[in-house]
């Protein structure tokens, strides 16, 4: 289930995902989160956002082209228009 959060007049869509992590990782991240005065949840969310934003377009394209070959098929005019509308261009 997705939910929308409004932050400073910016709407950000979020997705919920449960993850399992080893207990040692849990402890280490909990300590780092506490040292920064954050909850573990907030700390992990921030780590993931930073990792995702650090990824270059070239890396994403390479991965998608290699693993999702249907992405190399050109869009028809309707799909192109819908995609551009989704991007807001």
Secondary structure as UniProt FT lines:
FT   STRAND          2..7
FT   TURN            8..9
FT   STRAND          10..15
FT   HELIX           23..35
FT   TURN            36..37
FT   HELIX           40..54
FT   HELIX           57..67
FT   HELIX           69..72
FT   HELIX           77..87
//
